[in-house]
Structures are given as structure tokens and as C-alpha cells.
Amino acid sequence: MSRPRPRPRGPKQATRLIAFNKPMNVLSQFTDDTHWPGLKRYLDLPGLYPAGRLDRDSEGLLLLTNDGILQARITDPKDKMPKTYYAQVEGTVTPEALATLRGGMELNDGRTRPAEAEEVPEPDWLWPRDPPVRFRKSVPEAWLRLTITEGRNRQVRRMCAHVGLPVLRLVRWSVGPHTVADLAPGDWRDLPL
């Protein structure tokens, strides 16, 4: 009795890594929900999946890939891939707040790893936000650049709130060596592997 021949498989798809500038109020999933649009409105790229997530109310770099191993390497906290964010915060940044951010802090899901944190001017490469951040003349605002090596749920927002600096706007600039430079909100590009 002869064995059945294995069915031929199609050619293996080449690994792709995509940088997408996720706009404000877009979900990090392809399907819409009842309130917010998903990625499918911007990307018609079957077989790609987000490598990590970016909250609906955050903007900036979202990586997508068709390679599960690469996706795991990007998202696994053990690999400590740095992620850099620019946060517009409400309040005055103090040396004590920066020291706490840099040293790590206890959140409700455990202690954070130390972060790189510094006060910076508003980035000159930044696009206008839609809708704009509400301006209040009586409340000071500042910008922070934060680099973390974890990716807990709403981590940067929670860290900033912990030191008394609520986040008004959060933009992810980079993941590892990849940045959102020269990408308008809603645009994407292939990245070298």
C-alpha cells in the first residue's frame, strides 16, 4: 500500500516588517469595534499582524509583521527592546519626578524597570493632533522623552500619573532601531530586516 503524497505547499512568504504611523483614535487591530476604526481602514496588507500594541488614544509607531518569531522577539519583555515615547504632560516637571521615572517605581502590577527620562522641548517633527489637545492657560504643560524596555498596559501613562504628571498626548517615536520619522499619520513603509 502506498503512502499518500504530502500536498505541495505554496512558496514561503518573505518576511515583512512594516512601520505604520497609527493616528489618534485608531485601534491596534484590523477590525473596527462599535466606536473606533481599526487598522484595515489604513492598511490592506493580508497576513500581517501588529507586533505589540499602541492604545487607541496614543499615536505613532506601530510595527506589523507576518513572522511570528519576529513578532515575539519585538514584544517579549525578556528581549528588553527599547521603546521611546514623547509625552505631553500636565504640570511642572521636577528633578524628583525625573529621578523616580529613571529609578523605576511600584505600580499596581509590580515594579517597573528603570527608564530613560528627560524633559525636552516640543518635538519640531510632530504633526498636529486630531482632535487637538485642550489648552488651559492656567495649567503648565511640558514634554518628556521616555524610553522603556517593557510594554505593560498603559505603562507610560501610569508612570507619569504616578509622579503627578498626567499625560495629555502620547506619541511612540521608536521601537528598537525603527522610528516613525517621515511618516505622516496613517502612512506606512516596509522596513529592512
MDTraj code that builds the backbone (N, CA, C; nanometers):
import mdtraj as md
import numpy as np

residues = "MET SER ARG PRO ARG PRO ARG PRO ARG GLY PRO LYS GLN ALA THR ARG LEU ILE ALA PHE ASN LYS PRO MET ASN VAL LEU SER GLN PHE THR ASP ASP THR HIS TRP PRO GLY LEU LYS ARG TYR LEU ASP LEU PRO GLY LEU TYR PRO ALA GLY ARG LEU ASP ARG ASP SER GLU GLY LEU LEU LEU LEU THR ASN ASP GLY ILE LEU GLN ALA ARG ILE THR ASP PRO LYS ASP LYS MET PRO LYS THR TYR TYR ALA GLN VAL GLU GLY THR VAL THR PRO GLU ALA LEU ALA THR LEU ARG GLY GLY MET GLU LEU ASN ASP GLY ARG THR ARG PRO ALA GLU ALA GLU GLU VAL PRO GLU PRO ASP TRP LEU TRP PRO ARG ASP PRO PRO VAL ARG PHE ARG LYS SER VAL PRO GLU ALA TRP LEU ARG LEU THR ILE THR GLU GLY ARG ASN ARG GLN VAL ARG ARG MET CYS ALA HIS VAL GLY LEU PRO VAL LEU ARG LEU VAL ARG TRP SER VAL GLY PRO HIS THR VAL ALA ASP LEU ALA PRO GLY ASP TRP ARG ASP LEU PRO LEU".split()
xyz = np.array([
    [0.0841, -0.1172, 0.0000],
    [0.0000, 0.0000, 0.0000],
    [0.0888, 0.1238, 0.0000],
    [0.0593, 0.2112, -0.0883],
    [0.1430, 0.3313, -0.0977],
    [0.0911, 0.4396, -0.0033],
    [0.1839, 0.5163, 0.0438],
    [0.1505, 0.6277, 0.1326],
    [0.1022, 0.7453, 0.0490],
    [0.0076, 0.8208, 0.1047],
    [-0.0335, 0.9401, 0.0299],
    [0.0800, 1.0406, 0.0258],
    [0.0911, 1.1030, -0.0859],
    [0.1945, 1.2065, -0.1002],
    [0.1532, 1.3327, -0.0256],
    [0.2497, 1.3961, 0.0378],
    [0.2143, 1.5227, 0.1029],
    [0.1728, 1.6252, -0.0018],
    [0.0760, 1.7064, 0.0373],
    [0.0315, 1.8107, -0.0554],
    [0.1388, 1.9179, -0.0669],
    [0.1619, 1.9632, -0.1872],
    [0.2625, 2.0700, -0.2012],
    [0.2112, 2.1974, -0.1349],
    [0.3013, 2.2643, -0.0685],
    [0.2686, 2.3924, -0.0068],
    [0.3106, 2.5026, -0.1010],
    [0.2431, 2.6154, -0.0856],
    [0.2807, 2.7312, -0.1658],
    [0.4168, 2.7817, -0.1224],
    [0.4731, 2.8699, -0.1990],
    [0.6035, 2.9237, -0.1610],
    [0.5933, 2.9987, -0.0286],
    [0.6972, 2.9863, 0.0524],
    [0.7007, 3.0570, 0.1813],
    [0.7051, 3.2065, 0.1535],
    [0.6180, 3.2751, 0.2244],
    [0.6144, 3.4198, 0.2086],
    [0.7396, 3.4818, 0.2673],
    [0.7935, 3.5798, 0.1993],
    [0.9093, 3.6513, 0.2526],
    [0.8675, 3.7278, 0.3781],
    [0.9563, 3.7307, 0.4760],
    [0.9275, 3.8036, 0.5995],
    [0.9189, 3.9525, 0.5701],
    [0.8150, 4.0141, 0.6254],
    [0.7965, 4.1588, 0.6110],
    [0.7860, 4.2221, 0.7478],
    [0.8406, 4.3418, 0.7571],
    [0.8259, 4.4244, 0.8760],
    [0.7823, 4.5617, 0.8272],
    [0.6714, 4.6087, 0.8797],
    [0.6104, 4.7344, 0.8358],
    [0.6105, 4.8335, 0.9514],
    [0.6449, 4.9581, 0.9227],
    [0.6286, 5.0683, 1.0176],
    [0.5025, 5.1432, 0.9781],
    [0.4125, 5.1614, 1.0726],
    [0.2873, 5.2328, 1.0485],
    [0.2752, 5.3444, 1.1510],
    [0.2382, 5.4638, 1.1060],
    [0.2149, 5.5753, 1.1970],
    [0.0669, 5.5738, 1.2338],
    [0.0372, 5.5134, 1.3494],
    [-0.1008, 5.4980, 1.3931],
    [-0.1563, 5.6326, 1.4389],
    [-0.2664, 5.6752, 1.3761],
    [-0.3276, 5.8003, 1.4201],
    [-0.3996, 5.7847, 1.5537],
    [-0.4288, 5.8969, 1.6142],
    [-0.5103, 5.9026, 1.7363],
    [-0.6459, 5.8391, 1.7075],
    [-0.7020, 5.7702, 1.8057],
    [-0.8358, 5.7102, 1.7990],
    [-0.8504, 5.6002, 1.6945],
    [-0.7409, 5.5293, 1.6674],
    [-0.7433, 5.4108, 1.5817],
    [-0.6971, 5.2939, 1.6680],
    [-0.7665, 5.1802, 1.6545],
    [-0.7327, 5.0614, 1.7324],
    [-0.6119, 4.9901, 1.6738],
    [-0.5374, 4.9180, 1.7568],
    [-0.4222, 4.8385, 1.7108],
    [-0.4671, 4.6978, 1.6728],
    [-0.5753, 4.6899, 1.6005],
    [-0.6278, 4.5643, 1.5472],
    [-0.6906, 4.5968, 1.4124],
    [-0.7083, 4.4966, 1.3289],
    [-0.7579, 4.5247, 1.1952],
    [-0.9069, 4.5531, 1.1910],
    [-0.9835, 4.4937, 1.2799],
    [-1.1277, 4.5136, 1.2762],
    [-1.1689, 4.6355, 1.3572],
    [-1.2733, 4.7029, 1.3082],
    [-1.3333, 4.8127, 1.3826],
    [-1.4088, 4.7536, 1.5014],
    [-1.4321, 4.8369, 1.6028],
    [-1.5298, 4.7964, 1.7030],
    [-1.6482, 4.8913, 1.6878],
    [-1.7383, 4.8930, 1.7822],
    [-1.8581, 4.9748, 1.7646],
    [-1.8312, 5.1253, 1.7705],
    [-1.7145, 5.1643, 1.8243],
    [-1.6855, 5.3075, 1.8394],
    [-1.5660, 5.3565, 1.7583],
    [-1.4675, 5.2695, 1.7351],
    [-1.3405, 5.3169, 1.6811],
    [-1.2991, 5.2358, 1.5591],
    [-1.2305, 5.3013, 1.4640],
    [-1.1832, 5.2289, 1.3455],
    [-1.0604, 5.1434, 1.3765],
    [-1.0450, 5.0378, 1.2968],
    [-0.9279, 4.9518, 1.3075],
    [-0.8271, 4.9818, 1.1980],
    [-0.7207, 4.9038, 1.1947],
    [-0.6106, 4.9246, 1.1001],
    [-0.6503, 4.9019, 0.9554],
    [-0.7540, 4.8203, 0.9319],
    [-0.7934, 4.7871, 0.7947],
    [-0.8315, 4.9108, 0.7139],
    [-0.8705, 5.0152, 0.7802],
    [-0.9042, 5.1395, 0.7088],
    [-0.7799, 5.2065, 0.6495],
    [-0.6616, 5.1675, 0.6991],
    [-0.5364, 5.2289, 0.6541],
    [-0.4446, 5.1313, 0.5820],
    [-0.4538, 5.0029, 0.6167],
    [-0.3600, 4.9024, 0.5651],
    [-0.4371, 4.7874, 0.5012],
    [-0.4103, 4.7615, 0.3758],
    [-0.4669, 4.6438, 0.3101],
    [-0.3513, 4.5475, 0.2849],
    [-0.3036, 4.4868, 0.3926],
    [-0.1862, 4.4000, 0.3871],
    [-0.2188, 4.2673, 0.4544],
    [-0.2827, 4.1745, 0.3816],
    [-0.3201, 4.0468, 0.4422],
    [-0.1977, 3.9723, 0.4960],
    [-0.2190, 3.9036, 0.6071],
    [-0.1124, 3.8216, 0.6647],
    [-0.0210, 3.8935, 0.7599],
    [-0.0411, 4.0231, 0.7795],
    [0.0407, 4.0986, 0.8746],
    [-0.0356, 4.1177, 1.0046],
    [0.0394, 4.1160, 1.1143],
    [-0.0203, 4.1320, 1.2466],
    [0.0640, 4.2296, 1.3273],
    [-0.0020, 4.3074, 1.4161],
    [0.0740, 4.4002, 1.4991],
    [0.1726, 4.3263, 1.5890],
    [0.2914, 4.3812, 1.5999],
    [0.3932, 4.3312, 1.6933],
    [0.3864, 4.4231, 1.8145],
    [0.2978, 4.3900, 1.9067],
    [0.2701, 4.4767, 2.0193],
    [0.1463, 4.5582, 1.9907],
    [0.1204, 4.6515, 2.0779],
    [0.0020, 4.7338, 2.0599],
    [0.0321, 4.8770, 2.1008],
    [-0.0552, 4.9625, 2.0586],
    [-0.0491, 5.1033, 2.0946],
    [-0.1930, 5.1409, 2.1273],
    [-0.2159, 5.1975, 2.2441],
    [-0.3516, 5.2279, 2.2871],
    [-0.4239, 5.3168, 2.1870],
    [-0.5549, 5.3078, 2.1885],
    [-0.6379, 5.3857, 2.0962],
    [-0.6048, 5.5340, 2.1046],
    [-0.5838, 5.5849, 2.2255],
    [-0.5618, 5.7283, 2.2430],
    [-0.4136, 5.7666, 2.2366],
    [-0.3294, 5.6750, 2.1903],
    [-0.1874, 5.7045, 2.1667],
    [-0.1614, 5.7037, 2.0175],
    [-0.0537, 5.7696, 1.9775],
    [-0.0207, 5.7835, 1.8355],
    [0.1203, 5.7332, 1.8115],
    [0.1544, 5.7175, 1.6835],
    [0.2932, 5.6918, 1.6493],
    [0.3201, 5.5524, 1.5994],
    [0.4443, 5.5083, 1.6186],
    [0.4956, 5.3873, 1.5558],
    [0.4287, 5.2604, 1.6062],
    [0.3733, 5.1865, 1.5109],
    [0.3224, 5.0524, 1.5348],
    [0.3890, 4.9631, 1.4311],
    [0.4564, 4.8580, 1.4773],
    [0.5205, 4.7636, 1.3857],
    [0.4257, 4.6491, 1.3560],
    [0.4276, 4.6034, 1.2311],
    [0.3485, 4.4879, 1.1894],
    [0.4393, 4.3923, 1.1141],
    [0.4134, 4.2626, 1.1288],
    [0.4945, 4.1623, 1.0599],
    [0.4096, 4.0404, 1.0275],
    [0.4604, 3.9585, 0.9368],
    [0.3972, 3.8307, 0.9047],
    [0.4765, 3.7139, 0.9633],
    [0.5751, 3.7430, 1.0468],
    [0.6635, 3.6414, 1.1027],
    [0.6406, 3.6319, 1.2537],
    [0.5870, 3.5189, 1.2992],
    [0.5553, 3.5019, 1.4406],
    [0.6766, 3.5084, 1.5313],
    [0.7901, 3.4566, 1.4848],
    [0.9119, 3.4609, 1.5668],
    [0.9595, 3.6048, 1.5832],
    [0.9578, 3.6810, 1.4757],
    [0.9966, 3.8224, 1.4825],
    [0.8987, 3.8995, 1.5708],
    [0.7703, 3.8702, 1.5571],
    [0.6682, 3.9354, 1.6389],
    [0.6956, 3.9107, 1.7875],
    [0.7276, 3.7867, 1.8224],
    [0.7568, 3.7529, 1.9628],
    [0.8826, 3.8231, 2.0118],
    [0.9848, 3.8313, 1.9270],
    [1.1101, 3.8968, 1.9670],
    [1.0885, 4.0456, 1.9933],
    [1.0020, 4.1084, 1.9141],
    [0.9750, 4.2513, 1.9321],
    [0.8967, 4.2760, 2.0609],
    [0.8048, 4.1860, 2.0941],
    [0.7137, 4.2108, 2.2059],
    [0.7555, 4.1489, 2.3386],
    [0.8429, 4.0509, 2.3379],
    [0.8784, 3.9809, 2.4612],
    [0.9610, 4.0708, 2.5531],
    [0.9111, 4.0971, 2.6753],
    [0.9865, 4.1833, 2.7678],
    [1.1269, 4.1300, 2.7991],
    [1.1480, 3.9981, 2.7856],
    [1.2814, 3.9417, 2.8131],
    [1.3864, 3.9966, 2.7168],
    [1.3433, 4.0331, 2.5967],
    [1.4377, 4.0861, 2.4981],
    [1.4714, 4.2329, 2.5216],
    [1.3951, 4.2985, 2.6098],
    [1.4227, 4.4371, 2.6511],
    [1.4413, 4.5327, 2.5346],
    [1.3582, 4.5185, 2.4293],
    [1.3673, 4.6093, 2.3157],
    [1.3208, 4.7484, 2.3590],
    [1.4062, 4.8499, 2.3450],
    [1.3675, 4.9843, 2.3912],
    [1.2579, 5.0454, 2.3045],
    [1.1668, 5.1149, 2.3711],
    [1.0590, 5.1875, 2.3053],
    [1.0641, 5.3309, 2.3568],
    [1.0729, 5.4263, 2.2648],
    [1.0839, 5.5668, 2.3045],
    [0.9545, 5.6403, 2.2732],
    [0.9091, 5.7156, 2.3720],
    [0.7844, 5.7908, 2.3630],
    [0.8106, 5.9377, 2.3916],
    [0.7294, 6.0232, 2.3300],
    [0.7237, 6.1647, 2.3658],
    [0.5880, 6.1860, 2.4302],
    [0.5887, 6.2394, 2.5520],
    [0.4655, 6.2597, 2.6273],
    [0.4483, 6.4072, 2.6594],
    [0.3358, 6.4619, 2.6180],
    [0.2988, 6.5958, 2.6614],
    [0.2246, 6.5768, 2.7928],
    [0.2750, 6.6402, 2.8973],
    [0.2185, 6.6189, 3.0302],
    [0.1676, 6.7496, 3.0886],
    [0.0764, 6.7353, 3.1811],
    [0.0211, 6.8497, 3.2518],
    [0.0979, 6.8655, 3.3820],
    [0.1463, 6.9856, 3.4061],
    [0.2195, 7.0115, 3.5292],
    [0.3625, 7.0536, 3.5021],
    [0.4367, 7.0736, 3.6099],
    [0.5763, 7.1146, 3.6024],
    [0.6646, 6.9948, 3.6342],
    [0.7583, 6.9659, 3.5454],
    [0.8493, 6.8524, 3.5640],
    [0.9539, 6.8912, 3.6678],
    [0.9682, 6.8091, 3.7698],
    [1.0647, 6.8364, 3.8762],
    [1.1793, 6.7355, 3.8689],
    [1.2947, 6.7701, 3.9268],
    [1.4042, 6.6731, 3.9336],
    [1.3625, 6.5442, 4.0059],
    [1.2763, 6.5575, 4.1072],
    [1.2305, 6.4398, 4.1815],
    [1.1465, 6.3474, 4.0934],
    [1.0598, 6.4063, 4.0112],
    [0.9768, 6.3250, 3.9200],
    [1.0649, 6.2500, 3.8208],
    [1.1641, 6.3190, 3.7652],
    [1.2553, 6.2531, 3.6702],
    [1.3341, 6.1417, 3.7387],
    [1.3788, 6.1659, 3.8618],
    [1.4552, 6.0642, 3.9349],
    [1.3698, 5.9399, 3.9597],
    [1.2436, 5.9598, 3.9925],
    [1.1538, 5.8457, 4.0153],
    [1.1317, 5.7685, 3.8855],
    [1.1086, 5.8384, 3.7751],
    [1.0914, 5.7714, 3.6458],
    [1.2167, 5.6926, 3.6085],
    [1.3321, 5.7513, 3.6333],
    [1.4591, 5.6858, 3.5972],
    [1.4904, 5.5656, 3.6860],
    [1.4440, 5.5686, 3.8090],
    [1.4793, 5.4632, 3.9033],
    [1.3852, 5.3453, 3.9048],
    [1.2728, 5.3572, 3.8379],
    [1.1709, 5.2538, 3.8469],
    [1.0768, 5.2855, 3.9616],
    [0.9557, 5.2328, 3.9536],
    [0.8547, 5.2630, 4.0552],
    [0.7621, 5.1446, 4.0715],
    [0.6935, 5.1441, 4.1810],
    [0.5972, 5.0372, 4.2094],
    [0.4614, 5.0791, 4.1547],
    [0.4107, 5.0030, 4.0558],
    [0.2750, 5.0231, 4.0039],
    [0.1894, 4.9077, 4.0539],
    [0.0596, 4.9110, 4.0245],
    [-0.0276, 4.8062, 4.0774],
    [0.0029, 4.6675, 4.0201],
    [0.0790, 4.6588, 3.9116],
    [0.1166, 4.5284, 3.8553],
    [0.2651, 4.4977, 3.8758],
    [0.3275, 4.5643, 3.9725],
    [0.4674, 4.5358, 4.0051],
    [0.5601, 4.6520, 3.9762],
    [0.6850, 4.6308, 4.0069],
    [0.7869, 4.7342, 3.9901],
    [0.8279, 4.7459, 3.8429],
    [0.8389, 4.8691, 3.7959],
    [0.8842, 4.8916, 3.6587],
    [1.0363, 4.8869, 3.6531],
    [1.0876, 4.8561, 3.5374],
    [1.2317, 4.8681, 3.5162],
    [1.2669, 5.0165, 3.5106],
    [1.3916, 5.0508, 3.5392],
    [1.4329, 5.1903, 3.5225],
    [1.4103, 5.2359, 3.3783],
    [1.3767, 5.3619, 3.3635],
    [1.3515, 5.4205, 3.2318],
    [1.4492, 5.5348, 3.2082],
    [1.4708, 5.5650, 3.0825],
    [1.5395, 5.6899, 3.0493],
    [1.4307, 5.7959, 3.0448],
    [1.4537, 5.9092, 3.1079],
    [1.3522, 6.0140, 3.1131],
    [1.4194, 6.1494, 3.1173],
    [1.3712, 6.2395, 3.0332],
    [1.4213, 6.3765, 3.0359],
    [1.3149, 6.4711, 2.9842],
    [1.3186, 6.5939, 3.0350],
    [1.2304, 6.6977, 2.9823],
    [1.2925, 6.7501, 2.8539],
    [1.2088, 6.7688, 2.7514],
    [1.2555, 6.8136, 2.6200],
    [1.1595, 6.9205, 2.5670],
    [1.2046, 6.9993, 2.4689],
    [1.1105, 7.0909, 2.4046],
    [1.0108, 7.0114, 2.3196],
    [0.8998, 7.0746, 2.2852],
    [0.8043, 7.0083, 2.1962],
    [0.8768, 6.9687, 2.0676],
    [0.8631, 6.8428, 2.0246],
    [0.9349, 6.7988, 1.9047],
    [0.8943, 6.8793, 1.7814],
    [0.9943, 6.9229, 1.7028],
    [0.9646, 7.0030, 1.5834],
    [0.9153, 6.9161, 1.4672],
    [0.9287, 6.7852, 1.4765],
    [0.8822, 6.6941, 1.3722],
    [0.7376, 6.6506, 1.3929],
    [0.6771, 6.6915, 1.5027],
    [0.5457, 6.6414, 1.5408],
    [0.4338, 6.7005, 1.4559],
    [0.3424, 6.6167, 1.4144],
    [0.2258, 6.6559, 1.3357],
    [0.1172, 6.7083, 1.4296],
    [0.0230, 6.7879, 1.3773],
    [-0.0886, 6.8333, 1.4609],
    [-0.1766, 6.7142, 1.4998],
    [-0.2271, 6.7164, 1.6207],
    [-0.3138, 6.6069, 1.6650],
    [-0.4584, 6.6376, 1.6294],
    [-0.5327, 6.5340, 1.5919],
    [-0.6737, 6.5473, 1.5609],
    [-0.7512, 6.4487, 1.6473],
    [-0.8266, 6.4956, 1.7458],
    [-0.8539, 6.6348, 1.7823],
    [-0.7375, 6.6944, 1.8608],
    [-0.7268, 6.8276, 1.8601],
    [-0.6161, 6.8914, 1.9319],
    [-0.6280, 6.8736, 2.0827],
    [-0.5146, 6.8823, 2.1500],
    [-0.5117, 6.8784, 2.2958],
    [-0.5724, 7.0089, 2.3462],
    [-0.6570, 6.9976, 2.4478],
    [-0.7202, 7.1165, 2.5040],
    [-0.6148, 7.2010, 2.5756],
    [-0.6077, 7.3265, 2.5412],
    [-0.5116, 7.4180, 2.6026],
    [-0.5783, 7.4902, 2.7185],
    [-0.5104, 7.4916, 2.8340],
    [-0.5601, 7.5660, 2.9509],
    [-0.4499, 7.6608, 2.9952],
    [-0.4790, 7.7865, 2.9867],
    [-0.3813, 7.8910, 3.0169],
    [-0.3277, 7.8819, 3.1600],
    [-0.4107, 7.8373, 3.2525],
    [-0.3722, 7.8375, 3.3941],
    [-0.2947, 7.7121, 3.4359],
    [-0.2792, 7.6134, 3.3461],
    [-0.2123, 7.4882, 3.3824],
    [-0.0865, 7.4728, 3.2973],
    [0.0306, 7.4609, 3.3612],
    [0.1531, 7.4445, 3.2825],
    [0.1570, 7.3077, 3.2132],
    [0.2258, 7.3040, 3.0999],
    [0.2454, 7.1799, 3.0257],
    [0.3928, 7.1646, 2.9955],
    [0.4359, 7.0416, 2.9747],
    [0.5760, 7.0136, 2.9419],
    [0.5799, 6.8893, 2.8537],
    [0.6971, 6.8623, 2.7961],
    [0.7187, 6.7427, 2.7152],
    [0.8281, 6.6586, 2.7797],
    [0.8057, 6.5286, 2.7815],
    [0.9054, 6.4332, 2.8288],
    [0.9401, 6.3384, 2.7150],
    [1.0663, 6.2948, 2.7127],
    [1.1069, 6.1828, 2.6268],
    [1.1388, 6.0678, 2.7216],
    [1.0675, 5.9568, 2.7046],
    [1.0828, 5.8407, 2.7924],
    [1.1165, 5.7178, 2.7084],
    [1.2135, 5.6408, 2.7534],
    [1.2467, 5.5138, 2.6888],
    [1.2307, 5.4041, 2.7926],
    [1.1459, 5.3067, 2.7580],
    [1.1215, 5.1936, 2.8470],
    [1.1596, 5.0645, 2.7746],
    [1.1795, 4.9589, 2.8515],
    [1.2135, 4.8290, 2.7920],
    [1.1089, 4.7240, 2.8268],
    [0.9917, 4.7701, 2.8661],
    [0.8778, 4.6837, 2.8919],
    [0.7646, 4.7314, 2.8027],
    [0.6523, 4.6701, 2.8147],
    [0.5366, 4.7133, 2.7375],
    [0.4084, 4.6804, 2.8106],
    [0.4020, 4.7169, 2.9368],
    [0.2811, 4.6902, 3.0145],
    [0.1663, 4.7781, 2.9657],
    [0.0464, 4.7372, 2.9966],
    [-0.0716, 4.8114, 2.9566],
    [-0.0668, 4.9545, 3.0110],
    [-0.0711, 5.0501, 2.9194],
    [-0.0741, 5.1935, 2.9515],
    [0.0393, 5.2348, 3.0460],
    [0.1540, 5.1712, 3.0307],
    [0.2643, 5.1888, 3.1250],
    [0.3135, 5.3324, 3.1336],
    [0.3403, 5.3967, 3.0225],
    [0.3943, 5.5334, 3.0275],
    [0.2937, 5.6275, 3.0926],
    [0.1685, 5.6131, 3.0593],
    [0.0647, 5.6974, 3.1200],
    [0.0600, 5.6756, 3.2719],
    [0.0671, 5.5508, 3.3146],
    [0.0614, 5.5212, 3.4579],
    [0.1860, 5.5703, 3.5301],
    [0.3021, 5.5571, 3.4663],
    [0.4253, 5.6070, 3.5290],
    [0.4192, 5.7585, 3.5469],
    [0.3752, 5.8284, 3.4436],
    [0.3676, 5.9743, 3.4526],
    [0.2645, 6.0173, 3.5570],
    [0.1500, 5.9502, 3.5610],
    [0.0485, 5.9828, 3.6620],
    [0.1029, 5.9594, 3.8024],
    [0.1834, 5.8552, 3.8175],
    [0.2419, 5.8222, 3.9482],
    [0.3288, 5.9364, 4.0029],
    [0.3929, 6.0108, 3.9138],
    [0.4780, 6.1224, 3.9577],
    [0.4061, 6.2571, 3.9454],
    [0.2723, 6.2534, 3.9285],
    [0.1934, 6.3761, 3.9273],
    [0.1951, 6.4523, 3.7968],
    [0.2207, 6.3820, 3.6851],
    [0.2249, 6.4465, 3.5539],
    [0.1304, 6.3737, 3.4576],
    [-0.0005, 6.4011, 3.4650],
    [-0.0941, 6.3320, 3.3763],
    [-0.0611, 6.3582, 3.2290],
    [-0.0718, 6.2542, 3.1473],
    [-0.0379, 6.2632, 3.0052],
    [-0.1546, 6.3218, 2.9269],
    [-0.1257, 6.4234, 2.8483],
    [-0.2238, 6.4846, 2.7590],
    [-0.2143, 6.4261, 2.6183],
    [-0.0931, 6.3916, 2.5783],
    [-0.0688, 6.3365, 2.4445],
    [0.0500, 6.2426, 2.4535],
    [0.0393, 6.1260, 2.3865],
    [0.1468, 6.0278, 2.3906],
    [0.1757, 5.9789, 2.2492],
    [0.3022, 5.9942, 2.2088],
    [0.3450, 5.9568, 2.0742],
    [0.4636, 5.8614, 2.0853],
    [0.4499, 5.7413, 2.0270],
    [0.5646, 5.6493, 2.0264],
    [0.6508, 5.6847, 1.9053],
    [0.7771, 5.7189, 1.9340],
    [0.8735, 5.7571, 1.8317],
    [0.9449, 5.6355, 1.7742],
    [0.9846, 5.5415, 1.8614],
    [1.0658, 5.4309, 1.8118],
    [1.0407, 5.3017, 1.8883],
    [1.0706, 5.1920, 1.8192],
    [1.0771, 5.0587, 1.8783],
    [1.2082, 5.0006, 1.8285],
    [1.3020, 4.9748, 1.9204],
    [1.4344, 4.9298, 1.8790],
    [1.4942, 5.0332, 1.7850],
    [1.5493, 4.9889, 1.6696],
    [1.6126, 5.0827, 1.5777],
    [1.5140, 5.1510, 1.4818],
    [1.3877, 5.1157, 1.4888],
    [1.2886, 5.1651, 1.3926],
    [1.2167, 5.2873, 1.4475],
    [1.1986, 5.3893, 1.3628],
    [1.1321, 5.5126, 1.4049],
    [1.0149, 5.5446, 1.3122],
    [0.9386, 5.6416, 1.3548],
    [0.8251, 5.6893, 1.2769],
    [0.8647, 5.8110, 1.1908],
    [0.9942, 5.8394, 1.1843],
    [1.0432, 5.9559, 1.1091],
    [0.9895, 5.9542, 0.9664],
    [0.9462, 6.0703, 0.9206],
    [0.8996, 6.0932, 0.7840],
    [0.7733, 6.0170, 0.7468],
    [0.6984, 5.9689, 0.8445],
    [0.5691, 5.9045, 0.8173],
    [0.4581, 5.9938, 0.8717],
    [0.3676, 6.0340, 0.7854],
    [0.2509, 6.1099, 0.8303],
    [0.1524, 6.0136, 0.8964],
    [0.0651, 6.0615, 0.9838],
    [-0.0342, 5.9733, 1.0429],
    [-0.1127, 5.8992, 0.9350],
    [-0.1244, 5.7669, 0.9512],
    [-0.1946, 5.6831, 0.8542],
    [-0.1076, 5.6271, 0.7449],
    [0.0191, 5.6692, 0.7363],
    [0.1112, 5.6188, 0.6330],
    [0.1953, 5.5028, 0.6879],
    [0.2496, 5.4234, 0.5957],
    [0.3325, 5.3096, 0.6346],
    [0.4459, 5.2898, 0.5340],
    [0.5460, 5.2108, 0.5750],
    [0.6569, 5.1763, 0.4855],
    [0.7145, 5.0413, 0.5275],
    [0.7723, 4.9715, 0.4299],
    [0.8469, 4.8483, 0.4599],
    [0.9774, 4.8845, 0.5265],
    [1.0202, 4.8012, 0.6201],
    [1.1457, 4.8234, 0.6899],
    [1.2451, 4.7134, 0.6502],
    [1.3742, 4.7452, 0.6489],
    [1.4746, 4.6422, 0.6214],
    [1.4819, 4.5452, 0.7389],
    [1.5129, 4.4214, 0.7089],
    [1.5252, 4.3198, 0.8147],
    [1.6701, 4.2969, 0.8486],
])
top = md.Topology()
chain = top.add_chain()
for i, resn in enumerate(residues, 1):
    res = top.add_residue(resn, chain, resSeq=i)
    for name in ("N", "CA", "C"):
        top.add_atom(name, md.element.get_by_symbol(name[0]), res)
traj = md.Trajectory(xyz[None], top)
